[in-house]
Amino acid sequence: MQDTLTTNEETIKQEALTIVQQATVVKILDQPSYDFACSLLTQQIKPFRRRWAEYWDDVKKPAYTAYKAIMDKFNEGDKPLELAE
């Protein structure tokens, strides 16, 4: 599973770099270049950002759940000590 995540992440990162490279060379000089910039934003950048967030949701959710469990255990011992201070 880890190899699959790494491979998928690399593929997605490569696609992100391509989109970023396209965006950095866009110069809005007239209506056609403005139309191209709008198209790039609505058809590539925004959908890609959604896909990027969805990819990381599968990793973030269990990590956050583990973090909360650790903090609950930590606070279980630390809260009484904080009150004792």
N, C-alpha and C positions, 0 to 999 in steps of 0.2 A: 504494500500500500504506500509506504514512504517513497519508493522509487516512482510510483505512478504520480503521487503528489508533486514530486520534484520535477518530473518530466512535464506535467501539465503546467506547473508554475513557469517553467522555462519557456514553454510554448506561448503562454499568455504574456509573459514579459516581453518576448520578442515582438509579438503583435503590438503591444503597447508602445514599444520603441518606434515601430514603423508609423504608428498614428501620431506620436509626438513629433517625429521628424517631419511628417507632412504638415503638421500644424505650425511648426516653427518657420517654415518657408512661405507660409501664406502671407501675402501682402494685399491688403484691400485698397485697390486703386480706382475701381469702377464697379458698375453693377454686376458684370459677370464674375469678377473676383469676389465680390461680396456674396453672391449666390453660391459660389464654390465654398467659401468659408462657412456659410450657414449649413450647407449640405454636409460638410465635414463634421461640423458640430453635432447636428441632429441625427445623422446616419451612421457615424463612426464613433465619435468621442463619447457621447452620452450613453449609447448602448454598450460600449466597451466598459465604461466605468461601472455600469450596472452588473455586467458579467464578472468584472474583477471583484466587486463586493460580494456577489453570490459565491464565487470561488472561495473566498476567505471566510464566509459565514460558516462553512462546514468545519473549518479549523478553529475559528474563534469561539464558537459556542461551547464545545467541550473544554477548551482551555479556560474560559471564563467560569464555567461551572466548577472546575477544579480549583481555580483561584478563590472562588467564594467559599468552597469547602475548607480550604486551607485557612482563610481569614476567619472563618467561624471558629475553627479549632484554636487559632492564635488568640482571638478575642476571648474565648472561653477561659483561658488562663490569664490573659493580660487585663481584662476588665476589673477583676477583683484586686489586682495589684495596683491598677490606676486609682481605684477608690481608696486603697490603703495609703497612697501617697498623700 
